[in-house]
């Protein structure tokens, strides 16, 4: 079984929902800025250690949310949930928001973006 490598466009699109785990892993639900012609408009990006988790691309928000919730459930079996939330893009990020760019560890020089909300 191969692991889906998400396209670069996913990492330049806004976050809808996130879950951060105590071991540093996370699951993100992302809405693509520019949907694909085949209807793919949403992505789930995860870094959990669960063997039952994987990235995914979806045409509907309902299917993407279903996958996101399943990945959160599976990830929580490996590590406790530290923080979870839904991003409201109609308001600016809170003052304590840090946007971190993590260099991708592969032959490509893409950067992964994730948002950390700390109290």
C-alpha positions, 0 to 999 in steps of 0.5 A, a space after each residue: 500500500 502506498 501513502 498518498 503524497 499531497 500536492 503543493 497546492 494543499 499547503 498553500 490553502 486555508 486550514 478549516 479544522 485542526 487537531 494537535 496531539 501531545 507527541 507533536 503530530 497533527 491532523 489538518 482539514 484543508 479547503 483548496 484555494 484552487 479546486 481541481 477540474 475533477 472536483 477535488 476541493 478538500 484535503 486531510 493532512 496527517 502526521 500521526 503515528 497510527 498505522 490506520 491514518 493516511 492523507 486524502 483528497 476529497 470532492 465534498 466537505 462531508 467526506 473530508 470531515 468524515 475522514 478528518 474525524 476518523 484520523 483524529 479518533 485513530 490518532 488519539 489512540 496513539 497520543 492524547 489530544 492537546 488542542 483541537 479547533 475550527 478556524 474562522 477565516 472571517 476574523 484575524 488570527 488571535 495574537 498568540 498564533 504562530 504560523 510555522 513553516 517546516 521544511 519537507 524532508 524529501 528531495 523536493 524543497 516544499 514547505 509545510 505550513 501548520 498553525 499552532 494556537 498557544 495559550 
